[in-house]
Amino acid sequence: MIGNNIRIISWILFGSLAGILLACFFYVPEVLFGLNLYTFLLNIDFLPLPDSVIYNEPFQFVLHIIIAIILIAFVDLFCRIYYHPYQISLIINVIMSFTFFPLYHLAVEKPFSAPLTLPFIIWLLGHILFAIIIAYFVTLLHKKKEY
């Protein structure tokens, strides 16, 4: 049981770090060029929640980190069956990148206007980088053999 607890702690640590790095990657173009990818990453205004929750940036950020933790846990567990962390993580994240378009259309407040080409390319690059970071962390987890 102790090994499983260490594994969960590792997921939380590595997932949080990967999520923070992705958020930072999207924060830079937002600050430098006004391309609101960080805002878009955290956006949940399409969910049927009270405004006090929807527009609460710390809550949005924690939700983003929880998703990153779940993703690293999924990749780690899947790698026990099929050990190809970079392939698994890249496939998942490329698929996740294409949620850009439905999420953009669902967003009540649009973070940027058409054309969407540049925002999507940066979004895709950020998620590819995120995939590589997750795969690297999963590789570290498997080297530790903390099953």
Residue pairs with C-beta under 8 A, 6 or more apart in sequence:
3 146
3 147
6 146
7 76
7 141
7 146
7 147
8 73
10 141
10 144
10 146
11 69
11 72
11 73
11 76
12 69
14 72
14 134
14 137
14 138
14 140
14 141
15 65
15 68
15 69
15 70
15 71
15 72
15 73
15 134
16 65
16 68
16 69
17 133
17 137
18 68
18 71
18 72
18 130
18 133
18 134
18 137
19 64
19 65
19 67
19 68
19 69
20 65
21 129
21 130
21 133
22 41
22 64
22 68
22 126
22 127
22 129
22 130
22 133
23 38
23 41
23 42
23 61
23 64
25 126
25 129
25 130
26 37
26 38
26 40
26 41
26 122
26 123
26 126
27 38
29 35
29 37
29 122
30 36
30 37
30 38
30 39
35 112
35 118
35 119
35 122
36 111
36 112
37 111
37 119
37 122
37 123
37 126
39 111
40 103
40 104
40 107
40 111
40 112
40 119
40 123
41 64
42 57
42 60
42 61
42 63
42 64
43 60
43 103
43 107
43 109
43 111
44 54
44 60
44 63
45 54
45 55
45 107
45 108
45 109
46 103
46 106
46 107
46 108
47 54
53 59
68 130
68 134
71 92
71 134
72 134
72 137
72 138
74 92
75 85
75 88
75 89
75 92
75 134
75 135
75 138
76 138
76 141
76 142
78 88
79 85
79 88
79 138
79 142
80 147
82 88
83 142
85 134
85 135
85 136
85 138
85 139
85 142
86 131
86 132
86 135
88 135
89 131
89 132
89 134
89 135
89 138
90 128
90 131
90 132
90 135
92 131
93 127
93 128
93 130
93 131
93 134
94 124
94 127
94 128
94 131
96 127
97 120
97 123
97 124
97 127
97 128
100 116
100 119
100 120
100 123
100 124
101 116
101 120
104 110
104 116
112 119
